[in-house]
Amino acid sequence: MMNADGSYMKEITRQEKQDLLILNDFGLQPIVDQSRSIFLEIIEDHYDRKSTIIRSQLPVSSWYEVIAEKTIVEVILDRLVHKAYRLNS
């Protein structure tokens, strides 16, 4: 998705520069349409180079419902689970 003013690419570039990405309350609302691809792109940009923290009240198995695109969920989980530390409270 490209906005005419270039804001999408500016935001992606800004996100790529961050050493730590924190997503709080992940999964409160479904991820729809192009947001899935954007989320995947951000996760892939951080994969194996930057740190990502995702806090969610949902079990990982529920992510399939939240993201609603099986292939994208599996790619995202593959990127996140590799070298991950899981904390349960």
Buried (B, 14 or more C-beta within 10 A) or exposed (E): EEEEEEEBEEEEEEBBEBEEBEBEEBBEEEBEEEEBEBBBEBBEBBBEEBEBEBEBEEEBEEBBEBBBBEEBBEBBBEBBEEEEEEEEE
